[in-house]
Amino acid sequence: MAVDDVDGTLAAMGPRLRAAREHHGATLAAVSCATGISTSTLSRIETGRRKPTLEVLLQLSKEYGVSLDELAGTALAPAAELRGRAPLSFGDDKAVLPLTRYVGGLHAHKHVLPAVEGPPARPRQVSHEGYEWLCVLYGRLWLALGNQDLVLTAGDVVEFDTRTPHGVVNAGSGGPVEYLIMFGPQGERLRLRTPPGVAGLVTERLLSEQL
């Protein structure tokens, strides 16, 4: 492999490592405690400001349960494996089903938020490098995007720079919420191929009703 290829592969590992950590449901602080790698080092690697060493990659590969091939973006899986993959569960009862095998680059998941009782609190917001496309399949989803509060329903689509603080919760529809997410590192965006005027406009409704 040429030097440029090696440098490019190492540089691309930052977003893959961040995605693997998020799939693992861990914070930088938790990974730091588990591996002994400082949070500042982990953050710099994820944002591409530092190249990971082999020792660090081996530690993180073991911690996240992914292979080095996956972190390098060279591992493929048969379609049957993707179809049979079990959803990941998180502490807030959210289920996440990965729809793509690659850990880095553009990747997709299906999220399911369980039904809630009573009005929910405003979503906790996070921010990070990247770009996200979100489509609601079922239910009502409250998206807090910066200073905006949006309630999205089935068929609504939004896309945004994930450096903007953002968070989601079930908006209290009386049932679960299902939505799709496609996420890519900063600069990787979905390219609209439908001629203007043919596709429906993105629906963004300000939160104006009682939740």
C-alpha positions as CSV (number, residue, x, y, z in Angstrom):
1,M,0.0,0.0,0.0
2,A,1.4,3.4,-0.9
3,V,2.2,6.0,1.8
4,D,-0.7,8.2,0.6
5,D,-3.1,5.3,0.9
6,V,-1.9,4.5,4.4
7,D,-2.3,8.2,5.4
8,G,-5.7,8.3,3.9
9,T,-6.8,5.2,5.6
10,L,-5.6,6.4,9.0
11,A,-7.2,9.8,8.5
12,A,-10.6,8.1,7.6
13,M,-10.5,6.1,10.8
14,G,-11.5,9.1,13.0
15,P,-15.2,9.1,11.9
16,R,-15.3,5.3,11.9
17,L,-14.0,5.2,15.5
18,R,-16.6,7.8,16.5
19,A,-19.4,5.8,14.8
20,A,-18.2,2.6,16.4
21,R,-18.2,4.3,19.8
22,E,-21.7,5.6,19.3
23,H,-22.9,2.2,18.1
24,H,-21.4,0.8,21.3
25,G,-23.4,3.3,23.3
26,A,-20.3,4.7,25.1
27,T,-19.1,8.2,25.9
28,L,-15.5,9.3,25.5
29,A,-15.1,9.4,29.3
30,A,-16.3,5.7,29.6
31,V,-14.0,4.6,26.8
32,S,-11.1,6.4,28.5
33,C,-11.8,4.7,31.8
34,A,-12.0,1.3,30.0
35,T,-8.8,1.6,27.9
36,G,-6.6,4.1,29.7
37,I,-6.5,6.4,26.7
38,S,-7.1,10.0,27.6
39,T,-10.3,11.6,26.5
40,S,-8.4,14.4,24.7
41,T,-6.5,11.8,22.7
42,L,-9.7,10.0,21.8
43,S,-11.3,13.2,20.8
44,R,-8.4,14.3,18.6
45,I,-8.3,10.9,16.9
46,E,-12.1,11.0,16.2
47,T,-11.9,14.5,14.8
48,G,-8.9,13.7,12.6
49,R,-6.4,15.9,14.4
50,R,-4.3,12.9,15.4
51,K,-3.5,9.6,13.7
52,P,-4.2,6.5,15.8
53,T,-1.3,4.1,16.6
54,L,-1.6,0.4,16.1
55,E,-1.7,-0.1,19.9
56,V,-4.6,2.3,20.2
57,L,-6.5,0.7,17.3
58,L,-6.1,-2.7,18.8
59,Q,-7.5,-1.4,22.2
60,L,-10.4,0.3,20.6
61,S,-11.1,-2.6,18.2
62,K,-11.4,-4.9,21.3
63,E,-13.5,-2.3,23.3
64,Y,-16.0,-1.7,20.5
65,G,-16.2,-5.3,19.3
66,V,-15.2,-4.5,15.7
67,S,-12.4,-5.7,13.5
68,L,-9.5,-3.7,12.2
69,D,-10.8,-4.3,8.7
70,E,-14.1,-2.6,9.7
71,L,-12.2,0.3,11.1
72,A,-10.1,0.5,7.9
73,G,-13.3,0.4,5.8
74,T,-12.3,-2.8,4.0
75,A,-14.7,-5.3,5.5
76,L,-17.9,-6.3,3.6
77,A,-20.7,-8.5,4.8
78,P,-23.2,-10.6,2.8
79,A,-26.7,-9.2,2.5
80,A,-28.0,-12.1,4.5
81,E,-25.9,-11.0,7.5
82,L,-27.2,-7.5,7.3
83,R,-30.8,-8.7,7.2
84,G,-30.3,-11.0,10.2
85,R,-28.4,-8.5,12.4
86,A,-30.0,-8.0,15.8
87,P,-30.9,-4.5,17.0
88,L,-28.6,-2.8,19.5
89,S,-30.2,-1.7,22.8
90,F,-29.3,1.4,24.8
91,G,-30.0,2.5,28.4
92,D,-32.9,4.7,27.3
93,D,-34.6,1.6,25.8
94,K,-33.9,2.9,22.3
95,A,-33.2,0.2,19.7
96,V,-30.8,0.8,16.8
97,L,-30.6,-1.5,13.8
98,P,-27.5,-1.0,11.7
99,L,-28.5,-1.1,8.0
100,T,-24.9,-0.9,6.6
101,R,-21.9,-2.9,7.3
102,Y,-19.2,-0.2,7.0
103,V,-18.4,1.5,10.3
104,G,-17.1,4.6,8.5
105,G,-18.2,6.7,5.6
106,L,-21.9,7.2,4.9
107,H,-23.8,4.7,7.1
108,A,-27.5,4.1,7.9
109,H,-29.5,2.8,10.9
110,K,-33.1,2.4,11.9
111,H,-34.0,3.8,15.3
112,V,-37.0,2.9,17.5
113,L,-37.9,5.0,20.5
114,P,-40.4,3.3,22.9
115,A,-43.8,4.9,23.8
116,V,-43.7,7.4,26.7
117,E,-46.2,8.4,29.3
118,G,-46.8,12.1,29.8
119,P,-45.1,15.1,28.2
120,P,-41.4,14.5,27.6
121,A,-38.6,16.8,28.6
122,R,-36.7,18.7,25.9
123,P,-34.1,16.4,24.3
124,R,-30.6,16.5,25.6
125,Q,-28.4,17.9,22.8
126,V,-25.0,16.8,21.5
127,S,-22.8,18.1,18.7
128,H,-20.0,16.5,16.7
129,E,-18.4,16.5,13.2
130,G,-20.6,15.2,10.5
131,Y,-23.8,15.5,8.5
132,E,-27.1,13.8,9.1
133,W,-30.2,12.9,7.2
134,L,-33.3,11.8,9.2
135,C,-36.6,10.4,8.0
136,V,-39.5,9.6,10.3
137,L,-41.3,6.3,9.4
138,Y,-43.9,6.2,12.2
139,G,-45.0,8.3,15.2
140,R,-44.1,11.8,16.3
141,L,-40.5,12.8,16.9
142,W,-39.3,15.9,18.7
143,L,-36.1,17.2,17.2
144,A,-34.3,19.9,19.2
145,L,-31.9,21.5,16.6
146,G,-30.0,24.4,18.1
147,N,-32.6,26.9,19.3
148,Q,-35.3,25.3,17.1
149,D,-37.9,22.7,18.3
150,L,-39.4,20.7,15.5
151,V,-42.1,18.0,15.7
152,L,-41.7,15.5,12.8
153,T,-44.3,12.9,11.7
154,A,-44.3,10.0,9.2
155,G,-42.7,11.1,5.9
156,D,-41.0,14.2,7.2
157,V,-37.3,14.5,6.4
158,V,-34.6,16.8,7.8
159,E,-30.9,17.1,7.1
160,F,-28.5,19.1,9.2
161,D,-24.8,19.7,10.1
162,T,-24.2,17.7,13.3
163,R,-22.0,20.4,14.6
164,T,-25.3,22.1,15.5
165,P,-26.4,20.8,18.9
166,H,-29.2,18.3,18.3
167,G,-31.2,15.7,20.1
168,V,-34.5,13.7,19.8
169,V,-37.2,12.2,21.9
170,N,-40.5,10.6,21.4
171,A,-42.9,13.6,21.2
172,G,-45.6,11.7,23.2
173,S,-47.6,10.2,20.4
174,G,-49.0,7.4,22.5
175,G,-46.9,4.8,20.7
176,P,-43.3,4.2,19.6
177,V,-41.4,6.3,17.0
178,E,-39.5,4.8,14.2
179,Y,-37.0,6.7,12.0
180,L,-34.1,6.2,9.7
181,I,-30.8,8.0,9.9
182,M,-28.0,8.3,7.4
183,F,-24.8,9.8,8.8
184,G,-21.5,10.7,7.2
185,P,-18.3,12.5,8.2
186,Q,-18.2,16.3,7.7
187,G,-18.3,17.0,4.0
188,E,-20.1,13.8,3.0
189,R,-23.7,14.7,2.1
190,L,-26.5,13.0,0.3
191,R,-26.8,14.2,-3.3
192,L,-30.3,14.9,-4.5
193,R,-30.8,13.5,-8.0
194,T,-34.6,14.3,-8.3
195,P,-35.3,17.4,-10.5
196,P,-36.3,20.5,-8.5
197,G,-40.1,20.7,-8.1
198,V,-40.6,16.9,-8.2
199,A,-39.6,16.0,-4.7
200,G,-41.6,17.1,-1.8
201,L,-40.1,19.9,0.3
202,V,-38.6,19.0,3.7
203,T,-41.2,19.5,6.3
204,E,-40.2,21.5,9.3
205,R,-42.9,22.4,11.9
206,L,-42.1,24.5,14.9
207,L,-43.2,23.0,18.1
208,S,-46.5,24.8,18.7
209,E,-48.8,22.3,20.2
210,Q,-49.1,20.8,23.7
211,L,-46.8,17.8,23.9
